[in-house]
Amino acid sequence: MSTGKNRLLVDLGMRIRERRVAKNWTQTDMAVYLGLNRGHISDIETGKREAGIITLQIIARGLDTTMSKLLEDL
């Protein structure tokens, strides 16, 4: 991958952020609730880091959705 951000990662991150904000969660709230690192969530939301399949499943369940819905039409 190039040093630039991958559009898919950026779009997925934006979708995760939108769903997090809709739940009125800060990144810290989400991190505590899901047992993830806040910095990791930040990096995923900004497209700096790729979410592994297990992390994506944890995030999807925590946001009351599915992995397929998070990835739909990206």
FENLIN-V227944 format. One record per backbone hydrogen bond with DSSP energy under -1.0 kcal/mol. CO is the residue of the C=O (numbers start at 0). NH is the residue of the N-H. E is the energy in kcal/mol with one decimal. If there is no record, write none. Layout:
BEGIN
co=CO nh=NH e=E
co=CO nh=NH e=E
END
This chain:
BEGIN
co=5 nh=9 e=-2.3
co=6 nh=10 e=-2.9
co=7 nh=11 e=-2.6
co=8 nh=12 e=-2.4
co=9 nh=13 e=-2.3
co=10 nh=14 e=-2.0
co=11 nh=15 e=-2.5
co=12 nh=16 e=-2.6
co=13 nh=17 e=-2.6
co=14 nh=18 e=-2.1
co=15 nh=19 e=-2.4
co=16 nh=20 e=-2.9
co=17 nh=21 e=-2.1
co=18 nh=22 e=-1.0
co=19 nh=24 e=-1.9
co=20 nh=23 e=-1.9
co=25 nh=29 e=-2.3
co=26 nh=30 e=-2.6
co=27 nh=31 e=-2.5
co=28 nh=32 e=-2.6
co=29 nh=33 e=-2.6
co=30 nh=34 e=-1.4
co=30 nh=35 e=-1.8
co=36 nh=40 e=-2.0
co=37 nh=41 e=-2.5
co=38 nh=42 e=-2.5
co=39 nh=43 e=-2.2
co=40 nh=44 e=-2.8
co=41 nh=45 e=-1.8
co=42 nh=47 e=-2.1
co=42 nh=48 e=-1.5
co=43 nh=46 e=-1.2
co=51 nh=55 e=-2.9
co=52 nh=56 e=-1.9
co=53 nh=57 e=-2.3
co=54 nh=58 e=-2.7
co=55 nh=59 e=-2.7
co=56 nh=60 e=-2.5
co=57 nh=61 e=-2.3
co=58 nh=62 e=-1.9
co=59 nh=64 e=-2.6
co=60 nh=63 e=-1.5
co=65 nh=69 e=-1.9
co=66 nh=70 e=-2.0
co=67 nh=71 e=-1.1
co=70 nh=73 e=-1.8
END
